[in-house]
């Protein structure tokens, strides 16, 4: 769960797909932005829903006279709950969030009727392309929805079945970002490695990445968001490990380090497969950095399962860790399983985070004295191809690539 991101009149919670869709929403509300504010909500955990509700209240306090609308997964799954909030003027579900008509007031000020997933045509967000790059990295949604049924996850209820953007549409968006000055493109979605299964001929994600590299020779850096290891096809593996323009940074949707926990989560990989994939990636590309999502305190987790969660951090060499303390999500099978006491969940999450911090500290130490090209962000920091964080010289222009050889680490940043 990430901190809310504020983009003018839109507050974004959750994933990079939401962030990209918020850019589209900002454009769709257009001239109404001065009187319309939006919370793009998240439902990945119960805490994410609570944060979404808090964001609604904060935004209303900051904009007492604006029309306040809520969209995103939390609003799609529980539209009545958000509609009942006194701060909220209307709900736009995911099925309608990329339809300009959904954001226009009707006669009397009412919104268009709320669509459900079944009624709508849920499509990935079109990135805005030329003239609208608001971030140094351009997030390009290539897929949305999910066809899997992990027992802890409510997102398929909010996003629907997996839907892929055709290659030609993705290329058009990427080219628009390049024309607007983007130096790095990040392919994102709900289940990115599931891209293509619903398209004619069932292409794989490797085919899409290869098409982008062929069609866009001026693209310096291509990065991939969270990947499901069991869906990494051979062409994709070859491009990740052998193509210089594909960043050496793989973030795995790992979730757990014990086979019984993985089985109860209905994940499709084993612990041994995850470790073998990480070893194979590092063997094929020495500078690759492994990231992973991990859930601490999953229902039925005992001390041995937790120990396996801690140990897999070192076994996979995880240096970018997103550690989530499990919280029961109503409507999911895991919520009906025997729960781990919340204080113990928090304690275990802290231990997994400490394990990630240890591997990350060693990794950052190993980057000292090594020259890297760093993409400058707007806050004076930047990231190397491995997504290592750097503090840049004062006055560095956002969006520029800077060659750096760090000599120390200060406040978690190489400099």
PyMOL commands that set and color helices and strands:
alter all, ss='L'
color gray80, all
select helices_A, chain A and resi 16-34+46-62+73-77+79-83+100-103+155-159+167-179+192-194+205-215+229-231+234-242+259-265+271-284+303-316+333-336+342-367
alter helices_A, ss='H'
color red, helices_A
select strands_A, chain A and resi 5-7+10-12+36-41+67-72+90-91+137-141+143-144+163-164+184-188+221-224+249-255+289-296+318-325+371-376+381-383+389-391+401-405+409-410+413-414
alter strands_A, ss='S'
color yellow, strands_A
deselect
rebuild
show_as cartoon
